[in-house]
Amino acid sequence: MPELPEVEVVRRGLDAHVVGHVVESVAVTHPRAVRRHVAGATDLTDAVAGTRVVAARRRGKYLWLDVADATAPAGAPADLAVVVHLGMSGQMLVSDVDAPAQKHLHIRARLDDGQELRFVDQRTFGGWFLDELVVPDGGARTGDTVPSSIAHIARDPFDPAFDRRAVITAWRAKHTEIKRALLDQTIVSGVGNIYADESLWRSKIHGARMTDALGPRVLGRLLDSAREVMEQALAVGGTSFDALYVNVNGQSGYFERSLDAYGREGKPCRRCGTLMRREQFMNRSSFSCPRCQVRPRVPRD
């Protein structure tokens, strides 16, 4: 699934091409694309038509559009959120109204400038749904609002209110593998399997190390590595392995060429030359260097 850099690339495209425009109409052409909206397709299309897109926002790997009644005064707060779940292959594309429909086009929202915002999803795991905006815990002092379904998601390292010290404290209070902790979106959001492996490689930490056995300085270095690697990925459009993760213009990201750990089984470590290894992890794969990232010993009974 897309991680923070890929979602942020999409958000920036929506901010540039969609925010400020009025949604004149919405058409749903595949029911699975709105299955998370329990009130149904008609309710969603009626609610979004006639709204103005106030903002394109993101927290971690979660993306949504703030929308408000188009007749409301300028600067009026958003009424609700259109939450976008990209799933495994979801794309938010901006196209001319007359452009040919993409093969897996499931939602099309016509804008007041002659463009369409299109949701294309080959594997149909993603979709749109409507949600109310709420103030999450700790958001009162910043004025933040998020969709209620996302209120439990922690801030990510790019959030101005991100609390680095609080994350380190929360990790040290747990007794769990550091990679599991890094993927826990309720502590720090945005990091998925790819960037977890990259961050751990940069920090020379094996993902099976226990959080309460790592000191604050080591955990801080890991957080800094996570932000650094995602920042570098963002600069080149994210990681696109199969052309499914693209920006609103359909362009792929190129960070896959710069990966140091993920997907490099059997290739020499870029740091020491030892062949990289792959291990099973939570029905996924973890990639690491046996020399740079020493696996912790399992104590004998």
C-alpha positions as CSV (number, residue, x, y, z in Angstrom):
1,M,0.0,0.0,0.0
2,P,1.2,3.6,-0.5
3,E,3.0,5.1,2.3
4,L,3.5,8.8,3.4
5,P,5.6,10.0,0.4
6,E,3.3,8.5,-2.2
7,V,0.1,9.9,-0.5
8,E,1.8,13.3,0.0
9,V,2.6,13.4,-3.7
10,V,-1.1,12.9,-4.5
11,R,-2.2,15.5,-1.9
12,R,0.1,18.1,-3.4
13,G,-1.4,17.4,-6.8
14,L,-4.9,17.8,-5.4
15,D,-4.0,21.0,-3.6
16,A,-2.7,22.4,-6.9
17,H,-5.5,21.3,-9.3
18,V,-8.6,20.7,-7.2
19,V,-8.7,22.9,-4.1
20,G,-10.8,26.0,-4.6
21,H,-13.0,24.4,-7.3
22,V,-16.6,23.5,-7.1
23,V,-17.7,19.9,-7.6
24,E,-20.6,20.2,-10.1
25,S,-21.5,16.5,-10.2
26,V,-20.3,13.1,-9.1
27,A,-20.9,9.7,-10.8
28,V,-20.1,6.3,-9.3
29,T,-19.5,3.6,-11.9
30,H,-18.5,0.8,-9.6
31,P,-20.2,0.0,-6.3
32,R,-17.1,-1.3,-4.6
33,A,-15.6,2.1,-4.8
34,V,-18.1,3.4,-2.2
35,R,-18.6,0.3,-0.2
36,R,-17.2,2.0,2.9
37,H,-19.9,4.7,2.7
38,V,-22.7,2.8,4.3
39,A,-25.4,5.2,3.2
40,G,-24.7,4.2,-0.4
41,A,-23.6,5.8,-3.7
42,T,-26.6,8.1,-4.1
43,D,-26.1,9.7,-0.7
44,L,-22.4,10.3,-1.4
45,T,-23.0,11.8,-4.9
46,D,-25.8,14.1,-3.6
47,A,-23.7,15.2,-0.6
48,V,-20.6,16.1,-2.6
49,A,-22.2,17.7,-5.7
50,G,-22.4,21.4,-5.1
51,T,-19.6,21.6,-2.7
52,R,-16.3,23.5,-2.9
53,V,-13.1,21.8,-2.1
54,V,-11.6,23.7,0.8
55,A,-8.4,21.7,1.4
56,A,-6.5,18.6,0.5
57,R,-5.2,17.1,3.7
58,R,-3.2,14.1,4.9
59,R,-2.2,12.5,8.2
60,G,0.3,9.7,7.8
61,K,-0.9,7.5,5.0
62,Y,-4.5,8.8,5.2
63,L,-5.9,11.3,2.6
64,W,-9.0,13.4,2.5
65,L,-10.6,16.5,1.0
66,D,-12.3,19.1,3.2
67,V,-15.5,20.3,1.4
68,A,-18.0,23.0,2.2
69,D,-21.3,24.2,0.6
70,A,-20.3,26.2,-2.5
71,T,-22.8,28.9,-1.5
72,A,-21.1,29.5,1.9
73,P,-19.1,32.7,2.4
74,A,-15.4,32.6,1.5
75,G,-13.4,31.2,4.3
76,A,-16.3,29.2,5.8
77,P,-15.1,26.0,7.6
78,A,-15.5,22.7,5.9
79,D,-18.8,20.8,6.4
80,L,-17.4,17.3,5.9
81,A,-14.5,15.2,4.6
82,V,-14.3,13.1,1.5
83,V,-12.0,10.4,2.8
84,V,-10.0,8.7,0.0
85,H,-8.7,5.1,0.6
86,L,-6.1,4.4,-2.1
87,G,-5.9,0.7,-1.2
88,M,-3.4,-1.3,-3.3
89,S,-3.9,0.5,-6.6
90,G,-6.1,3.6,-6.2
91,Q,-5.3,6.7,-8.2
92,M,-6.6,10.2,-8.0
93,L,-6.2,11.6,-11.5
94,V,-7.2,15.1,-12.9
95,S,-8.3,14.8,-16.5
96,D,-10.2,16.9,-19.1
97,V,-13.9,16.1,-19.1
98,D,-13.6,14.8,-22.7
99,A,-10.6,12.7,-22.1
100,P,-11.2,8.9,-22.7
101,A,-12.2,7.0,-19.5
102,Q,-9.5,5.0,-18.0
103,K,-10.0,1.2,-17.9
104,H,-10.6,1.0,-14.2
105,L,-12.4,4.3,-13.7
106,H,-14.9,4.0,-10.8
107,I,-15.7,7.6,-9.6
108,R,-15.7,10.8,-11.6
109,A,-16.3,14.2,-10.1
110,R,-16.8,17.1,-12.6
111,L,-15.2,20.4,-11.5
112,D,-16.2,23.9,-12.5
113,D,-13.1,24.4,-14.6
114,G,-13.8,21.7,-17.2
115,Q,-11.7,19.1,-15.4
116,E,-12.6,15.9,-13.8
117,L,-11.3,14.4,-10.6
118,R,-11.2,10.6,-11.3
119,F,-10.7,7.7,-9.0
120,V,-9.2,4.8,-10.8
121,D,-8.6,1.5,-9.0
122,Q,-7.4,-1.6,-10.8
123,R,-7.7,-4.0,-7.8
124,T,-10.8,-2.3,-6.3
125,F,-9.5,-2.3,-2.7
126,G,-9.8,1.5,-2.4
127,G,-12.6,3.9,-2.5
128,W,-14.3,7.1,-1.1
129,F,-16.5,7.7,1.8
130,L,-17.9,10.7,3.7
131,D,-17.0,11.4,7.3
132,E,-17.5,14.1,9.9
133,L,-14.6,16.3,10.9
134,V,-13.7,16.2,14.6
135,V,-11.0,17.6,16.9
136,P,-8.8,14.7,17.9
137,D,-7.1,14.4,21.3
138,G,-4.4,17.0,21.6
139,G,-5.8,19.0,18.6
140,A,-7.6,21.7,20.5
141,R,-4.4,23.8,20.9
142,T,-3.6,23.5,17.2
143,G,-7.1,23.9,15.9
144,D,-6.7,20.6,13.9
145,T,-9.7,18.7,12.6
146,V,-9.6,15.2,11.1
147,P,-12.2,12.8,9.9
148,S,-13.6,10.8,12.9
149,S,-12.4,7.5,11.4
150,I,-8.8,8.9,11.4
151,A,-8.9,10.5,14.9
152,H,-6.9,7.6,16.4
153,I,-4.0,8.0,13.9
154,A,-0.9,9.6,15.3
155,R,0.9,12.5,13.8
156,D,3.6,11.8,11.3
157,P,7.2,13.2,11.3
158,F,6.3,16.0,8.9
159,D,3.5,17.3,11.1
160,P,4.5,20.7,12.7
161,A,3.1,19.4,16.0
162,F,4.9,16.1,15.8
163,D,6.3,15.2,19.3
164,R,9.5,13.3,18.8
165,R,10.2,12.9,22.5
166,A,6.7,11.5,23.1
167,V,7.2,8.9,20.4
168,I,10.5,7.7,21.9
169,T,8.9,7.5,25.4
170,A,6.0,5.5,24.0
171,W,8.3,3.1,22.3
172,R,10.5,2.6,25.3
173,A,7.4,1.8,27.5
174,K,6.6,-1.1,25.2
175,H,8.2,-4.6,25.0
176,T,7.8,-5.3,21.3
177,E,9.9,-5.6,18.2
178,I,11.1,-2.2,16.9
179,K,9.7,-2.8,13.4
180,R,6.3,-3.6,14.8
181,A,6.4,-0.4,16.8
182,L,7.6,1.6,13.7
183,L,4.5,0.3,11.8
184,D,2.1,1.1,14.6
185,Q,0.1,4.1,13.2
186,T,-1.2,5.0,16.6
187,I,2.3,6.0,17.8
188,V,3.8,7.5,14.7
189,S,2.1,7.4,11.3
190,G,3.2,7.4,7.7
191,V,5.7,4.6,7.8
192,G,4.9,1.3,6.0
193,N,6.9,-1.8,5.2
194,I,9.1,-0.3,2.6
195,Y,10.3,2.8,4.6
196,A,10.5,0.8,7.8
197,D,13.1,-1.4,6.2
198,E,14.9,1.6,4.7
199,S,14.9,3.5,8.1
200,L,16.2,0.4,10.0
201,W,19.0,-0.1,7.5
202,R,20.1,3.5,7.8
203,S,20.1,3.2,11.5
204,K,21.9,-0.1,11.6
205,I,19.1,-1.7,13.7
206,H,17.6,-5.1,13.1
207,G,13.8,-5.0,13.1
208,A,13.6,-7.8,15.7
209,R,15.3,-5.7,18.4
210,M,13.1,-5.0,21.3
211,T,12.0,-1.4,21.9
212,D,12.7,-1.4,25.6
213,A,16.3,-2.6,24.9
214,L,17.0,0.4,22.7
215,G,18.1,3.7,24.2
216,P,16.6,7.1,23.5
217,R,19.5,8.2,21.3
218,V,19.2,5.1,19.1
219,L,15.4,5.5,18.8
220,G,15.8,9.1,18.0
221,R,18.3,8.3,15.2
222,L,15.7,5.8,13.8
223,L,13.0,8.5,13.8
224,D,15.4,10.9,12.1
225,S,16.2,8.2,9.5
226,A,12.5,7.6,8.8
227,R,11.9,11.3,8.1
228,E,15.1,11.6,6.0
229,V,14.3,8.6,3.8
230,M,10.7,9.7,3.3
231,E,11.8,13.2,2.5
232,Q,14.2,11.9,-0.2
233,A,11.4,9.7,-1.6
234,L,9.0,12.6,-1.7
235,A,11.5,14.6,-3.7
236,V,11.4,12.1,-6.6
237,G,7.7,11.4,-6.4
238,G,7.7,8.4,-4.1
239,T,8.2,4.7,-4.9
240,S,6.3,3.2,-7.8
241,F,7.1,-0.5,-8.5
242,D,4.4,-1.2,-11.0
243,A,3.1,2.2,-12.2
244,L,0.1,2.0,-9.9
245,Y,1.3,4.7,-7.5
246,V,1.2,7.9,-9.5
247,N,0.5,11.6,-9.0
248,V,-2.6,13.3,-10.3
249,N,-1.0,13.7,-13.8
250,G,-0.3,9.9,-14.0
251,Q,3.5,10.2,-13.5
252,S,5.3,7.5,-11.5
253,G,7.8,8.1,-8.7
254,Y,11.5,7.0,-9.0
255,F,12.7,6.3,-5.5
256,E,12.6,2.6,-6.1
257,R,16.0,3.1,-7.9
258,S,17.4,4.4,-4.6
259,L,16.2,1.8,-2.2
260,D,19.0,0.5,0.1
261,A,17.2,-2.4,1.7
262,Y,13.7,-3.2,0.5
263,G,13.6,-5.8,-2.3
264,R,17.4,-6.3,-2.4
265,E,17.6,-9.9,-1.3
266,G,20.9,-11.4,-2.5
267,K,22.3,-8.1,-3.6
268,P,25.4,-6.6,-1.9
269,C,24.7,-4.2,1.0
270,R,25.5,-0.7,-0.2
271,R,27.4,0.0,3.0
272,C,29.5,-3.2,3.6
273,G,29.1,-5.5,0.6
274,T,27.5,-8.4,2.6
275,L,24.6,-10.0,0.7
276,M,21.2,-8.7,1.8
277,R,18.7,-11.2,3.3
278,R,15.0,-11.5,3.3
279,E,13.0,-12.7,6.4
280,Q,9.3,-13.3,6.9
281,F,7.6,-10.7,9.0
282,M,3.8,-10.4,9.7
283,N,2.9,-12.1,6.4
284,R,5.3,-9.7,4.7
285,S,9.0,-9.6,4.0
286,S,11.8,-7.8,5.8
287,F,15.1,-7.0,4.1
288,S,18.3,-6.3,6.1
289,C,22.0,-6.7,6.1
290,P,23.3,-9.6,8.3
291,R,26.5,-7.7,9.1
292,C,25.2,-4.1,9.6
293,Q,22.0,-5.1,11.3
294,V,22.8,-8.0,13.6
295,R,19.8,-10.0,14.5
296,P,19.3,-10.3,18.3
297,R,20.1,-13.7,19.8
298,V,17.2,-15.8,21.0
299,P,17.9,-16.8,24.6
300,R,18.0,-20.5,25.3
301,D,15.6,-22.1,27.8
